[in-house]
Amino acid sequence: MKTLSLFLILLSLLFCLEPNSKKDTNLIKISYSTDPSSIDPIETTDLVSEKLVKLLHSSLFEMDEKGKITGKLVTTYNWNSQTRTLNLNLISGLNAEEVKTSLLRLLQTKGPRKEAYKDLQILESNSKSKISIRISNELSYNKLLILLSLPASFISSDTGPYLLKSWKRGNKLSLEFNPRYKKLFPKIEYKNYLPERLDILIIPQSTSGIFLFTKGQLHSLKLSDFLLNHPVAKQNKILSKKGRSVQYVAINNSKPCFDRNFREAMNLAIPREKIISYILDNQAELTFASIPISKFDDEFIKQNKMKFLPRTDLKLAKEKLTQSKCFPEILKQELDFRMRADDENQSKGKAVLESLRSLGLNIKLNSMEKSSLYKENGLGLGDFTFLTWYADYDSVNAFLYPLFDSDRMGNAGNRAFYKNDKLDESIQNENILKSIEILVKEKPWIYLWSIQENYLLAPSILRYRGIAEYL
């Protein structure tokens, strides 16, 4: 009965659409599964919000897939190591006052991001095109550049490609191209770059998205794994993206019983390749610790896969469990396995859960609404939490920082509450190999996989070469 009612509502919405919407070649409609929690860069803690932030705002710096950082809203910059000051020359059309106002809000607003930026000081400047940032000895120059490329530090004025015209929660966000963007970035070839208007429909279920897609009322949607063989998917182009996310189980490292032997046992119990094959339809890849293997070249993979790829060995897992600090008492405790309640995550999470139960552990499944799950995890509640991390920028470093930063516990990034000074140092020095070695040895997570994202594309969206970044 509930399914029928939802279907009738969907039909009524479809027939109430504007009669000219199909003919509007300058309007593209894409979908997100949920509303953003916020469009304020400072308050972004979820993927949807970060996508919206990138549509509406721009960053001072940006990082490419190899970790190279370049200026975006900055033309040139120089670092004074003696005064520990970064001096920025801003692009034409951007006023230093709006940059200063945005960064000061970031430093002064309470929330999960404030702690990460606490070592920054915005200096006074008489110039309209320059701004200077001083940092304490606790922060490195490289880490400062990374911080200034993350979504939280995006300049919260109309510096992005779009302006938000309306937002009806649970339904749709309507955006229009920002005329100022062309003035800020005149070197971009704008013909067939982005649509003039962009509607973002909030569609929780892929099946509803498929229906609208067939009616021409949706031009792109993220496909769930079980829809990859749908006839509509086979008849249209699919854009696949690798290495943008990693799924894992955060082990609550604040619990004394979860020592290294315990964590080792948890990792050895998971048959990752079977789950990827049978449940994920091979739409995922293994990881080197927290980093998707597609982030590395073939030579690195060849040299390190025997050392770094996760193993499955149930017999050895049981042996490691017996060597853990709280064995055998741990078998009598009820452990809490938390995860989101949506269908797509349930199948994967339950497969992991059953693998852990095969060790003889008494583990209770706790399916939770997204906001409650993240809020309570941030408070240090639960024993195991099934999570997905979407990288803030296209680099290997994004899968290390802030995920294991000792200063960013809980909602600020380090959801496993894991502290390791040597790991902090290796991440700070961008020593990727050393970081992986420590993580593979210590196993603060149950390492799982990196999901391949698949987006169904209508012919009308294919001509916009810049839109794929925002899907």
N, C-alpha and C positions, 0 to 999 in steps of 0.2 A: 504493500500500500504506500509506504514511504517513497519507494523507488518510482512508482507511478506519479505521485505528486510532484517529485522533483523533475520528472520528464515533462509534465504539463507546464510547470513554471518555465522550464527551458524553452519550450515551444512558444509560450506567450512572449517571452523576451525576444525571441528570434523574429516573430512577426511584428513586434513593436519597433524594430530597428528602423532608422531613417531610410526612406525609399531610395535615396541617392547614394547611400554609403557604398554600394557595390561598384558604382561608377567613379568614385573618388580615387583616382590613381595616386594622389598625394597623401593618402591615409593608409597607414599600415597598422594592423592589429596583431599584437603578440600576447602571450599569456604568462602569468605567474601563478603559482599554486596558492599563495597567501598574500594578504596585504603587507606592505612594509610596516615594521614596527614604528619607524620614523623616517623622515627624509632629511633630518638634521644630521650632518656628518658626525657630530660629537656623540650622538646617541645610537649610532649604528652598531648592532651586535649580531645581525642575521644577514644571510645572503641576499634576500630580496631588498632589504634596506640598502645594502652596499651597491646593488645594481642601480637602484634609483639615484643614489648619491652620485654615481658616475655619469648618469644621464643629465643631472641638474647642476653639477659643480665640477670644477677642475682642480688638480693638485699642483703644488709648486714644483714637484719632481715626479718622475715616473721611472719605473724599473722594467727592463726587458727580461726575456726568459733566461738569459745568462747572468742576470744579477747586475747588469750595468745600469747605473743611474744617470739620467740626464734631466735637464731642466725642462719644464713644460710651461708654467707661468713665469719662468725665470729665463732671462737671456744669457747672463753670465753670473758667475759666483766665485768667490775666493774665500779660503779658509786661513785665518790667522791663528796659528797654533799657540802663540804666546798669550794672547788674550782669550783664546778659545772662542773665537767669534766667527760666525759665518755671515758674510756680507753678500746680499742678493741684489741684483739689478733686475727689475721686473719688466715684463713685456709691455710694449706700447698699448695704452688703453686700460691698463690695470693700475689702480691707485694704491699707493702704499698704505693708506689709511684703512681701506677695506680689508687688506691682508692682515694688518695689525689687529683690527677689531675681531676678525675671525679667529686668529690664533690666541688672542687674549681670552676669548670665550672658552676655547679649548682648555686653557690652563686654569681657568677659574670655575668651570662648571663641574659639579659633583657627578661622578659616574665612573664606569669601568675604564674609561680612557684617560682620566685625569692623572692617575698614577704613572702611566707610561711617559707622560710629557712633563712631569714635575721638574725635571732638570733644565728646562728651557727658560730663557729670559728674553723677552722682546725689548730691544733697545729703542730709545727715542731717536727719531731722525727728522731732519728738516726737509728732506727730499721727498717728492711725490712719487718717485720711481725706484726708491731704494729702501731696503729694510735690513736690519741686522739682528741676528739671533746669537745669544751667548749661551754656552752650556757649562754645566759643572764638570768636575773631574770624573764624576761617576759615569758619564756618557761619552762614547767615542764619536768621532766625526762621521764614520761610516754609519753608525746606528742612527745618528741624527738625520742623515739623508734618507734612510729607510723610513723613519718616523714621519718625515715630511712628504712621503709618497703614499702613505696609508690613507684609507677612506676617512678616518677620523679627522685628519688634518686638511681635508679638501676645503678650499676657500668658499665659505657659505654665503656667496652672493651669486648673481646670475653669470657664472663663468663657464657653465656647462653647455652642451649642445642643445638642450631643451629647457623650456619654461613649463612649469606645472600650471595648467589652466583650470582643472577641476579634479576632485577626488571624491568619489562616492564609495565609502568603505564597503568591502565585500562585493563590489561590482566592477568598478572601472576607474582608472586614472587616465586623464586626457592631457597630452603634452603637445606643445607647438615648438617648432624650431626657434632657437634663440638668435635674433639678428646680431646681437653683440658678439656671438661666438665667431662669426665671420671676420669681425674687426680684430678680435684678439688673435685669431689664427688665420691670417690672410693667405698663407702659402698652401693650405689644403685645397685640393681640386674638389669642389663641392658638387659638381654634376654627378648625379647618381651616387652620392656619398651617404646621405641619410634622408628619410622621408620628411616632408614638411610637417606632417602631423603623425603622432604616434599614440595609439590607444593601447593601454595595458589592461587586459581583462583578467579579473581574479577568478580562476577556474581551478578548484581543488582537485578535481578528478580528470585524468587524461581522457577517459571515455567521453565526457562532456565536450572536451576540447576537440576530439576527433569529429564529433557531430557538427560543431560549428565550422570546423575546417572544411568538411564536405559541402557545407552550404555557402562557402565563400566569405564567412563572417569572421574568420580567423586565419592569419597568414603564417603563424609559427606557434608551435607548442613543444614542450619537452615531453618526450615519449617515455612512459614507463617501460620496463624491460618486456613485460608480457604483451605489449602492443607493437613490438618490432615486426611481428609477422602479420599484422593487420593488413588487409588488402589496400587500404588507403596509404599506409606507410610504404608498401611495395611500389605504389604507382607514383610516388612523389620523391623529391630529393630529400635525403637525410644528411644533416650536418653533424658529424661526430667530433667530440672534443675529448681529448685525453689529458690526464695529468693536472686537472684543475682542482681536484678534491681528494681527500683521503677519508675512508671510514675506519673507525677504530673503537675499541672499548677502553675508556679511561678507567684505570685501576686507581682507587682512592689511596694514594700513597701516604696519607696521613694516618692510616690504620696500621698499627705495629705488626699485626699478623701477616700483612701482605709484604713479606720480605722478598729478596731476590729469588729464592728457590720457589716460593709460591708463584711469583710472577712468571718465572720460567715454565712452571707446570701449566699455567693458564695458556701460554703461547703454544706450547707443544701439543695441546689437546685439539687445536682447531684444524680441520681438514679444508684449508682454504681453497685449494684447486678444485675439490669436489663441489664446494658451495658455489664457486665462480662458474663452474660448468653447468650444474643442474638447476641452480636457483637464479643466477645472474645471467644465464644464457651467454656466457663468455664475454659479457660486456663489462669486464673489469680486469685490472692487472695487479700483480703483486707489488710490494713495496720493499725498498731498502730502509728498514726501520719505518720512519714516518713519511718517507719520500717516494713518490711513484717512480717506478723504474724507467718510464718513458722520459723522465727528466735528465737521464744520463745517456751518453753516447754508447755505441756498441762495444767499444774497447773497454770502457769502465765496467760495463755489465759483465763482459767476459771474464775480466780479472777478479771481480768481486762477488759474483753470484753465489759461489760456494760458501763464502764467509757470511754474507749478509742476507740472503733470501731466507725467509722463515721456514722452519722444519715442522713436520707433523710426526709425532711419535708418542702414541698413547701410553705405551709401556714405560718409556722414560719419563713421561709427564707424571705418572703415578708415583714413580720413584722419587722425583723432585719434590712432589707434594709431601711425601713422608719425611723429607729432610727440612721442611719449612718449620718456622719457629713455633707455630701453634698447633702442629699436628700431634695427636689425633683430635684434639678438642675442636678444631676448625670444622670437622665433619658434622658436629652436632649443632653448630651455629646456623641460623637462617641468614643467608646472604641475600642482598638486595640487588637485582639486575634491572636497571632502569632504561627505558627507551621510549621513543615517540610512538603514539598509538596508530599512526597511519598505516594503511595496507602495505605500501611499498617497503617500509622499514621492518614491518613485523616479520615477514618471511625470512629476511636475512638475520635479523636479531634472534629469532627463535632457533635458527640453525646453529648459531654461535652458542646460545644458551644450552641447548641439548648436548653440545660437545663438552661444555664445562660440567654439566651434570654427570657425564660419563665417568668423571673422576671420583664420583661418590659424594660430591658436595650437595648440600641442601640449599638450592638457589631459588628464590621467589621472583617471578616476573612481575614487574611493576610498569604497566603501560601508562604513559602520562601525556597530557597535552603539552605542546611544544614550550610555551612560555613557562609553565610550571617546572618542566624538566630542566630547563636552562637556569631558571632562578634557583632551584634547590641544589643543582650541581654547583652553582657558584657559591653556595653557602657551605659546601663540603659534605652534603648529605649523600647517602647511597654508597654502595660498595663498588659496583660496576655500572658504567653509563655508556650506552651505545650511542656514538656521536658521529657527525660528519663535519669535517673542516674544509671550507672552501678558501683557497688561497687569495689573499688580498692583492697579490701581484704575481706575474708570471715568472717565478724564479724558484730555484731549489730552496733558497733561504726562507721563503714563505712557509715552508713545511717544517721549519725549525723555530723560527721566531714569529709570534710570541708563545708558541705551543709549549715550550719548555723553559721559558724565562722565569727564573726564581722570583723576580719582582712583579710578575703578572699572574698571580694565582687566581683560580676561579674564572669568573666572567671576563676577566681581562685577557684570557687566552690559555693559561696553564690549568686546564680543567682536571688534570690528574694530580694536582698539588704535589708535584715532584720537584725536589731541590737537589742540584748537583753543581758545585762550584766549577768543577773541571768542564762540565758541559756548557755552563754559562760562558766560560772563557773561550771555548772552541767556537761557539756560535758568535760571540763578540768578534773574534778574529776571522770569521768566515771560513773556518777550517772544516769543510764539509765532511771529509773522510774521517777525521777524528770524531766529529759529532756522531756520525753513523756508528762508528766503533763503540762509543760509549752507550748509545741507545740500544744497540743490538745486545750488548752485554747486560745492561741494567733492566731493560724491558719495563719501563714505567707504564706502557700501554699493552693491551693485546693488539698486536698489529694485524690488520685484516687486508685491505685492498684499496685500490683507487678506482672509482667507478667511471666508466666511460659515459659521457652525457650525449644523448641523441636528440636532435631537434628536427622536427618535421617542418619542411619549408614549402610554401606555395610559390608558384612561378613568379607572382608579382613582387615577392620580397627579394628575389635573387639579384635584381639589378642594383640593389643598394649594398655596395661593397663594405660599408662601415657598420652595418647593423649587427653583424655576427658577434661583435665584441660585447653587445649589451643583452644578448639572449640568455 
